[in-house]
């Protein structure tokens, strides 16, 4: 701009965020940061002005009473899943492609294979939670951004949550090869306490995101 120009700038604060803050040119400015609302900045702006918006993230644990009292875990805008080892099995797409995949009979299945993904590690865990403050049951672990720029894999997740839980031995694969029905929480089990890692749900191919709660 040739000279300073006065106009408002609106910054959206996500509903999951509390305590958003703003700096203009390195100096904090007083704002009314309401979760799910907007911050309005009135100023005479000039070339080179810099606005920094900080959106603190926090852990939130949500209970699903209609889904066996299971819980889901969010950190900021992301829901987290159990980190499960993945084994990929290549299949012939002419036999395994689903009907809604629009598989073309003339396609070469060697060039367009399908894969089935099986768990390479145990998945049937429940979470041990602090009853009064369940969010304190998790530790946020920040890792380096992946070199390939893709954070959406189990191995590359730049933010993990560490927790503790117990394996639920009665919770098994059903006759269709799928995860069996979720057990009703709380689940009493005598299995030993185990350290668990949770990763963003968007990067997990096998997902346990509604967790039983164990005692």
N, C-alpha and C positions, 0 to 999 in steps of 0.2 A: 504494500500500500504506500502511496505517496506521503501520507500523513496519518496521524492517529485517527481511528474511527471508533465511535461508540456503538456497541451492539451487545446484546446478551448472549451468553453461551450456556447451554443447558447440558448437564451431565447426569445420566441416569444412574441411580443407585439400585442394584439388584435387591430383591426381597430377602435374599439369604444373608445380606451384608449388614453388619452393625458397626458403627464407628468409622464410616468413610471420612476421609480427609482430603483436602485440596491444597496444593501449593501453586502459586503463580510466580514464575521467575525465582524459584527457590525459597520463597517466603510463604509460610502457612497463612491462609486466609480463613476468617470465621465464616462457617457455612451451616445451614440447617440441613443436615444429612439424614433424611428419613428413609429407612429401608423400604424399597418399592416405590420411591418417589424420585424427584429430580432436584439437583442443585443448580441454582441460577447464579451465574456470575455476570455482574454488570461492570463494564470497564471500558476505558478508551484504549483499544488494542493497537499495537504497533508491530511492524515486522520483527520477527525473532522472539516474540513473547512465547513463553513455554508454560503450559498447564500440566500439572502432574496430579493424577487422581489415584489415591490409594484405597483399595478395597480389601480390608482384612477378612481372612477366611477363618471359620471356626467349625468345629466338629458338632454335628447334630445327629442325635439318634432318634429315630422315629419308630414307634410301635404300631404294628398292624393288627388290631384286635380281631378283624375279620379274616385274617390269614394266620391262624393258629398262634396269635400273640408273638409272631416273629418280629424282628427289627431290621431296619435298613440303616446304613451309616453314610452320612454325607460329610464332605469336607468342602466348604464353599459351594460351588455350583455342581460338584460332581458326586455321584453315588459310587460307592466302592464295593468291589466283589472280592471273594477269596481268591488268592493267587493259587491256581491249580496248574500243575505240569500238563503239557499237551503233547500227545502223540498223534501225528498225522498219518492216515492210511489212504494211499492213492487208490481210487476205484475207477471202474469203467463207467463213464457218464451215461452211456446208452442204457445202463441197467439201474443206475442210482439217481439220475437227475429227477428232481421233483416235477410234477405236472405243471406247476405254475412258473417254471423256469424258462419256458418257451424253447426247450431244447430242440435243435433242428436235426432231423434224421441224417442229413448229408454232412454234418460236422464231423471232423476227425477227433475221436475221443482221446487220442494221444496228445493232440495239441490243446484240447479243452477237457482236461481231466477233472473229476470231482474228488473231494477229499472228505473222509469221515474223521472226526477228531475225538479221541478218547482220553480220559484222564490218566496221567502218568503218576499222579500223587493222590493221596487221600483227599476227599472233598467233603465228607459227611461230618462237619464240625459245627458245634454250637459255640456261641460267644459267652465268656464270663464277664459280667458287667457289674459296675458299681451301681447299686440300686438307687442311691440318692443322686449321684452325679455320673450317669452312664458315659458322658463325653470324656470323663477323666480316665476311662478304660483304654484309651488309645494314645499312641505316641506318633506324632507326625515326623516322617523321615524324608528329608529333601535330598535328592541325588542330582548328579550332573545332567544337563540336557543331553539327550542322545546325539551321538556324532552324525547319524544319518537324518536327523531332523524329524524322526517319526516317534512320537511318544506313545502311540496307541498299540503297544505290545506289552505283554507281561514283563519281558526282560528290560524294556526301555523306560518303563514308567518313571518319570522324574519325581513323583511324590507317592510315597507309600504310607500306609497306616499299619503300625504294629500293634497287635492285641494278643490276648490269651484266650484259649478255649479248650474244649474237650471233644474228643471224637464220640459220635453217637453210633455205636455199632449196629443198632437195630434199624438205622436209616440206610437203606441200600438201594441198588438199582432194581427197577421193577421188571416185569416179564417182557416189556417192550424195549428194554435196554436204556430206559430213561431214568432220571432221578426220581426216586420214590416219593410218596406223599410226605409233605413237611410234617414233622412231629409237633404235637402241641407243646408250647412253652408254658412254664419252665420244664426242662427235661432233667431228670435226675440220672446221673451216670457216674460210675466209679472209675472211669478211665482217667489216666493221668492228665494233668494240665499241660498244654502244648502252646508254644509260641506260634502265632499265626501272622501272615502278611496279607494285607488287603491292597488291591490295586484298582485304578479307575475302571469302572464297568465297561466303558467304551473300548478298552484295549483287550478285554478278556473274551476269549472265544467260548470257553466253558464258564458258566456264571452261577455262583451261589451269592445272591444279593439280598435275599430275604433269609436272615439267619435265625435259627432257633436260639433260645437263651438257655444255658445249662447251669446247673447247680453243682 
